[in-house]
Amino acid sequence: MKARNIFLFVALILSLVLSSCAGTQENSGKISFMVFGDPAELAAYQSLVDTFHTKHPEIKVELIHIPGQSDYRKRLAADLTAGTPADVVLINYRRYAPFAALGALTPLDSYFNNSKLITKEDFYSESFDPFIYEGQLMCIPQNLSSLVVYYNKELFDQANVPYPAADWTWEDFLATAQALTKDTNDDGATDQFGVGIEASLIRFAPFVWQAGGDLVDDETNPTTLMLDTDEAFDAIDFFVSLQTVHHVVPNAEEEIAQDSESRFINGITAMFFNSRRGVPTYRESAVFDWDVAALPQGETKAGILHADGYCLPSASKNKNAAWVFIEFANSAEGQTIVAASGRTVPSLKAVANSPAFLDPKARPANSRVFLDTIPFMRALPVHANWAEIEDAAGEEIWRAFYGEADPYEALIRAVERSREVFALTQ
């Protein structure tokens, strides 16, 4: 009841704020655009804004930069609740539903259908469809990325281990990780780990799908996680064994002391699971040669979608100008500019298949991996309470991964907790 009451309270506040703003729309020619990301991403967004200004000198865009993703989400939620958001914001497809449910985002169908710059056919449907909420287009997809395996080519070469094949399996992946896990100074402690992976639902989900299972009972109207099935149990057995049995990933204490992404950047973890968002950081900070490989596959081929969209808050006082910017940002010219940062897999087919994204002289050399996985990439549910469900399940998976809970019991608890949260919106 506590969660439901909070939801209703926020809905009331938003309705009051939005109604007070509805009659005061202006065409001032000034809009704000809020983003997050590292310096390379910020530079790309600044270039996007600067180019937009040359095309539309009548509209001035203020770029608001929040460096950390967590801080960005907190700022976004606070601004939307207070009715003072930026005119254009970026939101992941897994996280916009609660704002859409409360009326805090403007449906974009009428704008999009009248656009002369972009059409639905220009986009990968895998990126476009998750931003349709209750029949309305809520955001325009900026990107789509799958989860991939980043790998340190130099560590592979030193160990005479072949680079990952396009069709490698769970067993191949485990053998590779074992060969690259080393006690380099013979002191009895592991100095180099074969792999780093986040113990979370979004990292575990592809393994469930690859084992032939489903994540939820109904992708359109889910009421429970489906992690108490034989397929999910098979997936958790393999996933958890990477740490508890084979010790190819750091234990909890080691992960807290230095997280796996930092270990990968510092050259002491050979492989790391991440989406495209890691590329700008690795280009800047990794001093070794690296590339990307597709996820190892189980019985069924499956990947997981990562996608952000440009959204127009309902409280914006200059929606028309905001749309002009969103439209430009998602044009071929706009997406080409942002792709230069390395951060995005463009959602426009033409840009994704152009040198702007596939340039072999820029790491990763094998960027086509991101495109090759699109046909079997699956999306997580778009649901108002999904963030809470993801957090609850993630807590249970983390405990199992680090040996603090029986894996099967952890998944059963995740299912039980998910039903309680799903029920709040039934």
C-alpha positions as CSV (number, residue, x, y, z in Angstrom):
1,M,0.0,0.0,0.0
2,K,2.9,2.3,0.7
3,A,4.1,2.2,-2.9
4,R,0.6,2.6,-4.3
5,N,0.1,5.7,-2.1
6,I,3.3,7.3,-3.2
7,F,2.4,6.6,-6.9
8,L,-1.0,8.3,-6.4
9,F,0.5,11.3,-4.6
10,V,3.0,11.8,-7.4
11,A,0.2,11.5,-9.9
12,L,-1.8,14.2,-8.1
13,I,1.1,16.6,-8.0
14,L,1.9,16.1,-11.6
15,S,-1.6,16.6,-12.7
16,L,-1.8,19.9,-10.8
17,V,1.6,21.1,-12.2
18,L,0.8,20.1,-15.8
19,S,-2.7,21.7,-15.7
20,S,-1.1,24.9,-14.5
21,C,1.4,24.8,-17.4
22,A,-1.1,23.9,-20.1
23,G,-2.4,27.4,-20.7
24,T,0.9,29.2,-20.7
25,Q,2.7,27.7,-23.8
26,E,5.1,30.1,-25.4
27,N,7.3,30.1,-28.5
28,S,10.2,31.9,-27.0
29,G,12.8,30.2,-29.2
30,K,14.7,29.0,-26.2
31,I,14.8,25.3,-25.1
32,S,16.9,23.2,-22.8
33,F,18.3,19.7,-23.5
34,M,19.5,17.5,-20.6
35,V,22.0,14.7,-21.1
36,F,24.5,12.6,-19.1
37,G,27.8,11.0,-20.0
38,D,31.5,11.3,-20.1
39,P,33.5,14.1,-21.7
40,A,33.4,12.4,-25.2
41,E,29.6,12.2,-25.0
42,L,29.3,15.8,-23.9
43,A,31.5,16.9,-26.8
44,A,29.3,15.0,-29.2
45,Y,26.1,16.6,-27.8
46,Q,27.7,20.0,-27.9
47,S,28.5,19.5,-31.5
48,L,24.9,18.4,-32.1
49,V,23.6,21.6,-30.5
50,D,26.1,23.8,-32.4
51,T,25.2,22.3,-35.7
52,F,21.5,22.6,-34.9
53,H,22.1,26.3,-34.2
54,T,23.5,26.8,-37.7
55,K,20.4,25.2,-39.2
56,H,17.9,26.9,-36.8
57,P,19.3,30.2,-35.6
58,E,15.8,31.1,-34.4
59,I,16.0,28.4,-31.7
60,K,18.6,28.5,-28.9
61,V,19.4,25.3,-27.1
62,E,20.8,25.3,-23.5
63,L,22.7,22.0,-23.0
64,I,22.5,20.8,-19.4
65,H,25.0,18.1,-18.6
66,I,24.8,15.7,-15.6
67,P,27.9,13.5,-15.6
68,G,26.7,10.4,-13.7
69,Q,23.8,8.3,-14.9
70,S,22.5,7.7,-11.4
71,D,22.5,11.5,-10.7
72,Y,20.9,12.1,-14.0
73,R,18.0,9.8,-13.2
74,K,17.5,11.4,-9.8
75,R,17.5,14.9,-11.4
76,L,15.2,13.8,-14.1
77,A,12.6,12.3,-11.7
78,A,12.8,15.4,-9.4
79,D,12.4,17.8,-12.3
80,L,9.5,15.9,-13.9
81,T,7.7,15.7,-10.5
82,A,8.2,19.4,-9.9
83,G,7.1,20.3,-13.4
84,T,10.4,21.9,-14.2
85,P,12.1,19.5,-16.6
86,A,14.3,20.4,-19.5
87,D,12.4,20.7,-22.8
88,V,14.2,17.6,-24.2
89,V,15.4,14.7,-22.1
90,L,17.0,11.3,-22.8
91,I,15.3,8.3,-21.1
92,N,16.0,4.6,-21.4
93,Y,13.1,2.5,-22.7
94,R,13.1,0.6,-19.4
95,R,12.5,3.8,-17.4
96,Y,10.1,6.1,-19.3
97,A,6.9,4.2,-18.5
98,P,6.2,5.6,-15.0
99,F,6.5,9.1,-16.5
100,A,4.2,8.3,-19.4
101,A,1.7,6.7,-17.0
102,L,1.5,10.0,-15.1
103,G,1.1,12.1,-18.1
104,A,4.5,13.7,-17.7
105,L,5.6,13.1,-21.3
106,T,4.1,14.4,-24.5
107,P,2.9,11.8,-27.1
108,L,4.9,12.5,-30.3
109,D,2.6,10.8,-32.9
110,S,1.3,14.0,-34.4
111,Y,4.8,15.6,-34.6
112,F,6.4,12.4,-36.0
113,N,3.6,11.7,-38.6
114,N,4.1,15.2,-40.0
115,S,7.9,15.1,-40.1
116,K,9.7,15.6,-43.4
117,L,13.0,14.5,-42.0
118,I,12.3,11.1,-40.5
119,T,9.9,8.2,-41.0
120,K,9.3,5.0,-39.0
121,E,10.8,3.0,-41.9
122,D,14.1,4.7,-41.3
123,F,14.5,3.2,-37.9
124,Y,15.2,-0.3,-36.7
125,S,11.8,-1.6,-35.4
126,E,13.7,-3.2,-32.5
127,S,14.5,0.3,-31.2
128,F,11.3,2.0,-32.2
129,D,8.6,-0.3,-30.8
130,P,9.6,-0.2,-27.1
131,F,8.9,3.5,-27.1
132,I,5.2,3.0,-27.9
133,Y,3.2,3.1,-24.7
134,E,-0.5,2.2,-24.7
135,G,-0.6,2.8,-28.5
136,Q,1.2,6.2,-28.4
137,L,4.7,7.1,-29.4
138,M,6.4,8.6,-26.3
139,C,10.0,9.1,-27.4
140,I,12.1,8.8,-30.5
141,P,14.9,6.2,-30.2
142,Q,18.4,7.6,-30.3
143,N,20.1,4.3,-30.4
144,L,19.9,0.6,-29.9
145,S,22.7,-1.6,-28.5
146,S,23.0,-5.2,-27.5
147,L,25.1,-6.5,-24.7
148,V,28.4,-7.7,-26.0
149,V,31.7,-9.0,-24.6
150,Y,34.6,-6.5,-24.6
151,Y,37.9,-8.3,-24.7
152,N,41.6,-7.4,-24.2
153,K,43.3,-8.7,-27.3
154,E,46.8,-8.4,-25.7
155,L,45.9,-10.7,-22.8
156,F,44.4,-13.2,-25.3
157,D,47.6,-13.1,-27.3
158,Q,49.9,-13.5,-24.3
159,A,48.0,-16.6,-23.2
160,N,47.7,-18.0,-26.8
161,V,44.0,-18.0,-26.5
162,P,42.0,-17.6,-29.7
163,Y,39.7,-14.5,-30.0
164,P,36.0,-15.3,-29.4
165,A,34.3,-16.9,-32.4
166,A,31.0,-15.5,-33.7
167,D,29.3,-18.7,-32.8
168,W,30.9,-19.5,-29.4
169,T,28.9,-21.3,-26.8
170,W,28.6,-21.0,-23.0
171,E,31.2,-23.9,-22.8
172,D,33.6,-22.1,-25.1
173,F,33.2,-18.9,-23.1
174,L,33.8,-20.7,-19.8
175,A,37.0,-22.4,-21.1
176,T,38.2,-19.0,-22.4
177,A,37.6,-17.3,-19.1
178,Q,39.4,-20.1,-17.2
179,A,42.4,-19.9,-19.5
180,L,42.6,-16.2,-18.8
181,T,42.3,-16.3,-15.0
182,K,45.8,-16.3,-13.6
183,D,47.8,-16.0,-10.5
184,T,50.6,-14.1,-12.2
185,N,53.0,-13.9,-9.2
186,D,52.4,-17.3,-7.6
187,D,51.3,-15.9,-4.3
188,G,48.1,-18.0,-4.2
189,A,45.8,-15.1,-5.1
190,T,44.2,-14.4,-8.5
191,D,45.8,-11.3,-10.1
192,Q,44.0,-11.5,-13.5
193,F,40.4,-12.5,-13.9
194,G,39.0,-14.0,-17.1
195,V,35.8,-12.0,-17.0
196,G,33.8,-9.3,-15.3
197,I,30.0,-9.1,-15.3
198,E,27.5,-7.2,-13.2
199,A,25.3,-9.5,-11.0
200,S,22.0,-8.0,-12.1
201,L,18.8,-8.9,-13.9
202,I,19.7,-7.1,-17.1
203,R,22.9,-9.1,-17.3
204,F,21.2,-12.4,-16.3
205,A,18.2,-12.0,-18.7
206,P,20.0,-13.1,-21.9
207,F,21.1,-16.3,-20.2
208,V,17.5,-17.1,-19.4
209,W,16.3,-16.5,-22.9
210,Q,19.3,-18.5,-24.3
211,A,18.3,-21.4,-22.1
212,G,14.8,-21.3,-23.7
213,G,13.0,-19.5,-20.9
214,D,11.0,-16.4,-20.6
215,L,11.6,-13.4,-18.3
216,V,7.9,-12.6,-17.7
217,D,4.5,-14.3,-18.2
218,D,3.2,-11.7,-20.6
219,E,5.5,-9.2,-22.3
220,T,2.7,-6.8,-23.0
221,N,0.9,-7.0,-19.6
222,P,3.2,-8.9,-17.2
223,T,2.1,-10.0,-13.8
224,T,5.1,-12.0,-12.6
225,L,8.7,-12.8,-13.4
226,M,9.2,-16.4,-14.7
227,L,12.4,-17.1,-13.0
228,D,11.2,-20.2,-11.1
229,T,11.3,-22.5,-14.2
230,D,13.7,-25.2,-15.2
231,E,15.1,-23.0,-17.9
232,A,15.8,-20.1,-15.5
233,F,17.4,-22.6,-13.0
234,D,19.7,-23.9,-15.8
235,A,20.6,-20.3,-16.6
236,I,21.4,-19.4,-12.9
237,D,23.4,-22.5,-12.5
238,F,25.8,-21.4,-15.3
239,F,25.7,-17.7,-14.4
240,V,26.4,-18.1,-10.7
241,S,29.0,-20.8,-11.2
242,L,31.3,-18.3,-12.9
243,Q,31.9,-16.9,-9.4
244,T,31.1,-19.6,-6.9
245,V,32.6,-22.6,-8.7
246,H,35.0,-21.5,-11.4
247,H,36.2,-18.3,-9.8
248,V,36.8,-16.6,-13.1
249,V,35.2,-13.4,-11.8
250,P,36.1,-11.4,-8.6
251,N,34.3,-12.3,-5.4
252,A,32.2,-9.7,-3.6
253,E,35.1,-8.3,-1.6
254,E,37.3,-8.1,-4.6
255,E,34.6,-6.4,-6.7
256,I,34.0,-3.8,-4.0
257,A,37.7,-3.1,-3.7
258,Q,38.0,-2.6,-7.5
259,D,35.0,-3.1,-9.8
260,S,35.3,-5.2,-12.9
261,E,35.0,-2.4,-15.4
262,S,38.0,-0.7,-13.7
263,R,39.9,-3.9,-13.8
264,F,39.2,-4.3,-17.5
265,I,40.3,-0.7,-18.2
266,N,43.4,-1.3,-16.1
267,G,44.3,-4.5,-18.1
268,I,43.8,-7.0,-15.3
269,T,40.4,-8.5,-16.4
270,A,40.4,-10.1,-19.9
271,M,36.7,-9.8,-20.8
272,F,33.9,-7.5,-19.7
273,F,30.1,-7.5,-20.4
274,N,28.7,-4.1,-21.4
275,S,26.6,-2.3,-24.0
276,R,27.9,0.2,-26.4
277,R,28.0,2.9,-23.7
278,G,31.5,1.7,-22.6
279,V,33.1,2.7,-25.9
280,P,34.0,6.4,-25.2
281,T,35.6,5.5,-21.9
282,Y,37.6,2.6,-23.3
283,R,38.8,4.6,-26.2
284,E,40.0,7.3,-23.8
285,S,41.3,5.2,-20.9
286,A,42.3,1.7,-22.1
287,V,46.0,1.6,-23.2
288,F,45.8,-1.8,-24.8
289,D,44.2,-3.2,-28.0
290,W,40.6,-4.3,-27.5
291,D,37.6,-5.4,-29.5
292,V,34.1,-6.7,-29.0
293,A,32.5,-10.1,-29.5
294,A,28.9,-11.3,-29.6
295,L,27.5,-12.9,-26.4
296,P,28.2,-16.6,-26.1
297,Q,25.0,-18.5,-26.9
298,G,23.1,-21.4,-25.3
299,E,20.3,-23.5,-26.8
300,T,18.6,-20.4,-28.3
301,K,20.2,-17.3,-29.8
302,A,19.2,-14.2,-27.7
303,G,20.6,-10.8,-26.9
304,I,19.2,-7.9,-24.8
305,L,18.1,-4.4,-26.0
306,H,19.7,-1.3,-24.6
307,A,18.1,1.9,-26.0
308,D,17.6,5.5,-25.1
309,G,15.0,7.9,-26.6
310,Y,14.6,11.7,-26.9
311,C,11.5,12.6,-24.9
312,L,9.4,15.8,-24.7
313,P,8.1,16.5,-21.2
314,S,4.5,17.7,-21.0
315,A,5.6,20.7,-18.9
316,S,7.7,22.1,-21.7
317,K,6.7,25.6,-22.5
318,N,8.0,25.4,-26.1
319,K,7.1,22.1,-27.5
320,N,7.2,23.0,-31.1
321,A,10.8,24.2,-30.8
322,A,11.7,21.1,-28.7
323,W,10.3,18.9,-31.4
324,V,12.3,20.6,-34.1
325,F,15.4,19.8,-32.1
326,I,14.4,16.2,-31.5
327,E,13.6,15.8,-35.2
328,F,17.1,17.1,-36.2
329,A,18.9,15.0,-33.5
330,N,17.3,11.9,-35.0
331,S,17.9,12.8,-38.6
332,A,20.8,11.2,-40.5
333,E,22.9,14.3,-39.9
334,G,22.1,14.5,-36.2
335,Q,22.7,10.8,-35.5
336,T,26.0,10.9,-37.4
337,I,27.3,13.6,-35.1
338,V,26.5,11.7,-31.9
339,A,27.8,8.4,-33.4
340,A,31.2,10.0,-33.6
341,S,31.5,9.8,-29.8
342,G,31.4,6.0,-30.0
343,R,28.6,5.9,-27.5
344,T,25.6,5.0,-29.7
345,V,24.6,2.3,-32.1
346,P,22.5,4.6,-34.3
347,S,18.8,3.7,-34.5
348,L,18.6,4.9,-38.1
349,K,19.5,2.0,-40.4
350,A,21.4,4.1,-42.9
351,V,23.6,5.7,-40.2
352,A,24.3,2.4,-38.4
353,N,25.5,0.9,-41.7
354,S,27.7,3.9,-42.6
355,P,31.3,4.6,-41.9
356,A,30.1,7.0,-39.1
357,F,29.5,3.8,-37.1
358,L,31.5,1.0,-38.8
359,D,34.8,2.9,-39.2
360,P,37.3,0.0,-38.8
361,K,40.0,2.5,-37.8
362,A,38.1,3.4,-34.7
363,R,37.8,0.9,-31.8
364,P,36.1,-1.4,-31.6
365,A,37.1,-2.7,-35.1
366,N,34.3,-5.2,-35.0
367,S,31.4,-2.8,-34.5
368,R,29.3,-4.8,-36.9
369,V,28.8,-7.2,-34.0
370,F,26.2,-4.8,-32.6
371,L,24.3,-4.9,-35.9
372,D,24.5,-8.7,-36.4
373,T,22.8,-9.3,-33.0
374,I,19.8,-7.0,-33.8
375,P,17.6,-9.8,-35.3
376,F,17.6,-11.9,-32.1
377,M,17.7,-9.0,-29.6
378,R,14.9,-9.0,-27.1
379,A,13.5,-6.1,-25.0
380,L,12.6,-6.0,-21.4
381,P,9.0,-5.1,-20.5
382,V,7.9,-1.5,-20.7
383,H,6.1,-1.2,-17.4
384,A,5.5,1.6,-14.9
385,N,7.0,-0.4,-12.0
386,W,9.8,-2.1,-13.9
387,A,12.6,-0.3,-12.2
388,E,11.4,-1.5,-8.8
389,I,11.1,-5.1,-10.2
390,E,14.5,-4.9,-11.7
391,D,16.0,-3.7,-8.5
392,A,14.3,-6.4,-6.4
393,A,15.3,-9.2,-8.7
394,G,18.8,-7.8,-8.9
395,E,19.2,-8.0,-5.2
396,E,18.4,-11.7,-5.2
397,I,20.6,-12.4,-8.1
398,W,23.5,-10.5,-6.5
399,R,23.1,-12.6,-3.3
400,A,23.1,-15.9,-5.3
401,F,26.1,-14.8,-7.5
402,Y,28.3,-14.0,-4.5
403,G,27.3,-17.2,-2.6
404,E,25.1,-15.5,0.0
405,A,21.9,-17.4,-1.0
406,D,20.9,-20.6,-2.7
407,P,20.5,-19.8,-6.4
408,Y,17.1,-21.5,-6.8
409,E,15.7,-20.0,-3.6
410,A,17.0,-16.6,-4.7
411,L,15.1,-16.8,-8.0
412,I,11.9,-18.0,-6.2
413,R,12.2,-14.9,-3.9
414,A,12.6,-12.7,-7.0
415,V,9.4,-14.1,-8.5
416,E,7.5,-13.6,-5.2
417,R,8.7,-10.0,-4.9
418,S,7.9,-9.3,-8.5
419,R,4.3,-10.3,-8.1
420,E,3.9,-7.9,-5.2
421,V,5.2,-5.0,-7.3
422,F,3.3,-5.9,-10.5
423,A,0.1,-6.1,-8.5
424,L,0.4,-2.4,-7.6
425,T,-0.6,-1.5,-11.1
426,Q,-3.2,-4.2,-11.8
